[in-house]
Amino acid sequence: MTASARLLSTGIRTLGAVSPDLSARLALRLFFSTAPRMAVRDADRATHEESRQERIRLRGSDVLVYRWGHGERAVLLLHGWQGRASQFAPLVRELVAEGFRVVAFDAPAHGGSGGRRTDIRDWVELAEQLGRTDGPFDALVGHSFGGLAALTAARTGTPVPRVAAIASAASPTAFLTEFSRGLGLSSAVASRFARRFAARFGLDAAGIAAAYDAVGDPLPDGTELLVVHDRGDRRMPDADALRLHAAHAGRSRLLRTEGYGHNRVLQADAVLDAVLDLVRSEPPQPTGRPTGSRTAADVTARAVTAG
């Protein structure tokens, strides 16, 4: 968090006792802040620079799209809030070595893309747009907020046989809850903040759940899911990831790592192997049963310790 963001968060907490409405409005502004922009890590720079880059337009913003490899089978990668595509460099190298074509983007107001504002609708629309030009995709792989976007895209306009959600959550509620907790918002301010969030999308709480909750409305029948989460993730505890896995029982694999946290989990060998196993696999055949009634055993890999 930047110094200005820390100052704003202190003011939001103090203001909450006097004016919960104004405090909630400022909290929403901070929630949607994308500053500072993440730089490309030195370890990721070579992969970043090897990409074929193109700028496309989305809602008046220039969006930077990256492509690697030339295989027939394609995978789309979706980074998280305040992240960028280059975070996936270790996975990009593995996928290209396996013969896949890899597509990624920096969302508006992120990385090398233009724009000052964005929200999940941009991630979802970019997935749909790239699905038309570069798809069909064999899998969507999303990290953190990008995982929620991948789940949403797969449930709406970008049908895919496989989704990987890494350090993510099943619905916006988890992100709102963790943000409110981290900011120390009172219950009065937190409830107003959540209502303002929904109103930004022209929805109420029920509408947000219907549009973006992958537990209440799971992935389409026949779509395979990989859920990855580190036990020590401080930015997004794993409770919601476990709910997501349970909602897709029988077609979801769960990998729980230890010692990697929220971002370094993208570099873990066990995570790279799990994603490769997912994209190589045959998707489950539709059973005709409602998606919430899976009965087959979970597939779970546990406890990988970072060196």
C-alpha positions in Angstrom: 0.0 0.0 0.0 1.4 3.4 -0.9 1.9 6.2 1.6 -1.1 8.1 0.2 -3.3 4.9 0.4 -2.2 4.3 4.0 -3.1 7.9 4.9 -6.5 7.5 3.1 -7.2 4.2 5.0 -6.5 5.9 8.3 -8.9 8.7 7.4 -11.5 6.2 6.3 -11.5 4.4 9.7 -11.6 7.7 11.6 -14.4 9.1 9.4 -16.4 6.0 9.9 -17.5 7.0 13.4 -18.8 10.3 12.2 -20.1 9.6 8.7 -20.4 6.0 7.7 -21.7 6.9 4.2 -18.7 9.1 3.4 -16.4 6.6 4.8 -17.9 3.9 2.6 -17.6 6.1 -0.5 -13.9 6.7 0.2 -13.4 3.0 0.9 -14.8 2.1 -2.5 -12.5 4.6 -4.1 -9.5 3.0 -2.4 -10.8 -0.5 -3.3 -10.8 0.3 -7.0 -7.4 2.0 -7.0 -4.9 0.2 -9.2 -1.8 2.2 -8.1 1.1 1.6 -8.0 1.6 -0.3 -11.2 3.6 -3.5 -10.9 6.9 -3.5 -12.7 8.3 -6.5 -14.6 10.5 -8.6 -12.3 14.1 -9.1 -13.5 13.4 -12.9 -13.4 10.5 -12.5 -15.8 11.9 -9.9 -18.2 13.3 -12.3 -20.8 9.9 -14.1 -21.1 8.1 -10.7 -21.2 10.3 -9.4 -24.0 10.1 -12.6 -26.0 6.3 -12.2 -26.4 4.6 -11.0 -29.5 2.8 -7.8 -28.4 -0.3 -6.1 -29.8 -2.5 -3.2 -28.5 -6.2 -3.6 -28.8 -9.0 -1.2 -27.8 -11.4 -1.8 -24.9 -13.8 0.9 -23.7 -11.5 3.7 -24.9 -8.4 2.2 -23.4 -5.3 0.7 -25.2 -4.9 -2.9 -23.8 -1.6 -4.7 -24.2 -1.9 -8.3 -25.3 0.9 -10.8 -25.2 1.3 -14.0 -27.2 3.9 -16.8 -26.9 4.3 -20.0 -28.9 2.6 -21.2 -32.1 0.8 -24.4 -31.0 -2.8 -25.3 -32.0 -4.0 -25.6 -28.4 -4.2 -22.2 -26.6 -4.4 -21.1 -23.0 -5.5 -17.7 -21.7 -3.9 -16.3 -18.6 -5.6 -13.6 -16.4 -3.6 -11.7 -13.9 -4.9 -10.3 -10.6 -5.7 -6.8 -9.3 -2.5 -4.6 -9.3 -0.8 -7.4 -11.1 0.4 -7.9 -14.7 0.8 -10.7 -17.3 4.5 -11.0 -16.7 3.8 -12.7 -13.3 2.9 -15.8 -15.2 6.4 -16.0 -16.8 7.3 -19.4 -15.2 4.0 -20.9 -16.4 4.4 -19.4 -19.8 7.7 -21.1 -20.3 6.3 -24.5 -19.2 3.3 -24.2 -21.5 5.2 -23.2 -24.5 7.7 -26.0 -23.9 4.7 -28.4 -23.9 3.6 -27.0 -27.3 0.8 -24.7 -26.2 0.1 -21.2 -27.5 -0.2 -18.8 -24.6 -2.2 -15.5 -24.6 -2.3 -13.0 -21.8 -3.1 -9.3 -21.3 -2.4 -6.4 -19.0 -5.9 -5.2 -18.0 -6.8 -1.5 -18.3 -4.9 0.6 -15.7 -2.4 -2.3 -15.2 1.1 -3.1 -16.5 1.7 -1.6 -19.9 -1.9 -0.9 -20.7 -3.6 2.5 -20.8 -6.5 3.7 -18.8 -7.1 4.8 -15.2 -10.1 2.8 -14.1 -11.2 -0.8 -14.5 -13.3 -3.6 -13.0 -14.1 -7.2 -13.5 -16.2 -6.5 -16.5 -13.1 -5.5 -18.5 -11.3 -8.8 -17.6 -14.4 -10.8 -18.7 -14.9 -8.8 -21.9 -11.2 -9.2 -22.8 -11.5 -13.0 -22.4 -14.5 -13.0 -24.7 -12.8 -10.7 -27.3 -9.6 -12.8 -27.3 -11.7 -16.0 -27.4 -13.0 -14.8 -30.7 -9.5 -13.8 -32.1 -7.3 -16.4 -30.5 -9.5 -19.2 -29.3 -11.1 -21.5 -28.6 -9.1 -21.8 -25.4 -8.3 -25.1 -23.9 -8.1 -23.5 -20.5 -8.4 -20.2 -18.6 -5.9 -19.7 -15.8 -6.5 -16.9 -13.4 -4.5 -15.6 -10.4 -6.3 -13.8 -7.4 -8.9 -11.4 -8.9 -8.1 -12.9 -12.3 -9.2 -16.2 -11.0 -12.7 -14.8 -10.2 -12.7 -13.2 -13.7 -11.8 -16.6 -15.3 -14.6 -18.3 -13.4 -17.0 -15.6 -14.5 -15.9 -15.7 -18.1 -16.2 -19.5 -18.2 -19.8 -19.2 -16.8 -20.9 -16.5 -19.3 -19.4 -15.8 -22.7 -16.1 -17.8 -22.9 -16.9 -21.5 -22.7 -13.8 -23.6 -22.0 -13.3 -27.2 -20.8 -10.9 -26.3 -18.0 -10.4 -23.4 -15.5 -7.6 -22.9 -13.0 -8.2 -20.5 -10.1 -5.0 -19.7 -8.2 -5.0 -17.8 -4.9 -8.5 -16.7 -5.8 -12.1 -16.8 -4.4 -15.5 -17.9 -5.5 -17.2 -14.5 -5.4 -16.6 -10.8 -5.0 -17.9 -11.1 -1.4 -14.6 -12.7 -0.3 -12.6 -9.8 -1.7 -14.9 -7.2 -0.1 -14.7 -9.0 3.2 -10.9 -9.2 3.2 -10.6 -5.6 2.2 -13.0 -4.4 4.9 -11.1 -6.5 7.5 -7.7 -5.2 6.4 -9.0 -1.7 6.5 -10.6 -2.2 9.9 -14.0 -1.0 8.7 -16.9 -1.1 11.2 -19.9 -3.2 10.4 -21.9 -0.1 9.5 -19.3 1.1 7.1 -18.6 -2.3 5.6 -22.3 -2.9 4.8 -22.5 0.5 3.1 -19.3 -0.2 1.2 -20.7 -3.5 -0.1 -23.9 -1.8 -1.2 -21.9 0.9 -3.0 -19.9 -1.8 -4.7 -23.0 -3.6 -6.0 -24.5 -0.2 -7.1 -21.4 0.4 -9.3 -22.5 -2.5 -11.4 -26.2 -1.5 -11.3 -27.0 -4.4 -9.1 -28.0 -5.3 -5.5 -26.3 -7.9 -3.4 -28.5 -10.7 -4.9 -27.6 -9.5 -8.4 -23.9 -9.5 -7.7 -24.2 -13.1 -6.4 -26.1 -14.2 -9.5 -23.6 -12.6 -11.8 -20.3 -13.5 -10.1 -20.7 -16.2 -7.5 -19.2 -19.5 -8.8 -20.5 -21.4 -5.7 -24.1 -20.5 -6.1 -23.9 -20.8 -9.8 -21.0 -23.3 -10.6 -19.1 -23.8 -13.8 -21.0 -25.4 -16.7 -21.4 -29.2 -16.5 -18.4 -30.8 -18.0 -15.9 -28.0 -17.2 -13.0 -29.2 -15.1 -11.6 -27.0 -12.3 -8.2 -26.7 -10.5 -8.2 -24.8 -7.3 -4.8 -23.8 -5.9 -4.2 -21.9 -2.6 -1.4 -21.4 -0.2 -2.2 -22.1 3.5 -0.4 -18.9 4.5 -2.0 -16.6 2.0 -2.4 -13.3 3.9 -4.2 -11.4 1.2 -6.9 -14.0 0.5 -7.4 -16.8 3.1 -8.3 -20.2 1.7 -11.8 -20.6 3.1 -13.5 -19.4 -0.1 -11.2 -21.5 -2.3 -12.3 -24.6 -0.3 -16.0 -23.6 -0.8 -15.2 -23.3 -4.6 -13.6 -26.7 -4.6 -16.5 -28.3 -2.7 -19.1 -26.8 -5.1 -17.4 -28.6 -8.0 -16.8 -31.9 -6.2 -16.0 -34.7 -8.6 -14.6 -32.4 -11.3 -12.3 -30.2 -9.1 -8.8 -30.8 -8.0 -7.4 -29.0 -4.9 -3.7 -28.2 -4.4 -2.8 -26.5 -1.1 0.7 -25.3 -0.8 2.7 -24.0 2.1 5.3 -21.2 2.3 4.6 -19.4 -1.0 2.0 -16.8 0.0 -0.3 -15.0 -2.4 2.1 -14.1 -5.3 5.0 -16.5 -5.2 2.6 -19.4 -5.5 2.7 -18.7 -9.3 6.4 -19.8 -9.2 5.9 -23.1 -7.2 6.9 -26.2 -9.1 4.0 -28.1 -7.8 1.6 -25.4 -9.1 3.2 -25.4 -12.5 2.9 -29.2 -12.6 -0.7 -29.1 -11.5 -1.6 -26.6 -14.3 0.2 -28.7 -16.9 -1.7 -31.8 -15.7 -4.9 -29.9 -16.0 -4.4 -28.6 -19.6 -3.2 -32.1 -20.7 -6.2 -33.9 -19.2 -9.4 -34.9 -20.9 -12.3 -32.8 -19.5 -15.0 -34.8 -17.6 -18.0 -35.8 -19.7 -21.3 -34.1 -18.9 -23.4 -36.3 -16.7 -26.7 -34.6 -17.0 -26.9 -34.1 -13.2 -27.3 -30.6 -11.8 -23.8 -29.1 -11.2 -24.3 -29.0 -7.4 -24.9 -32.7 -7.0 -21.4 -34.1 -7.7 -20.6 -37.2 -5.6 -17.2 -38.4 -6.8 -14.2 -38.2 -4.5 -12.1 -35.0 -4.4 -8.6 -35.0 -5.9 -6.4 -33.2 -3.4 -2.6 -32.6 -3.4 -1.2 -31.2 -0.2 1.6 -29.5 1.6 4.4 -28.3 -0.6 7.0 -26.4 1.3 9.1 -23.7 -0.3 12.8 -23.9 -0.2 
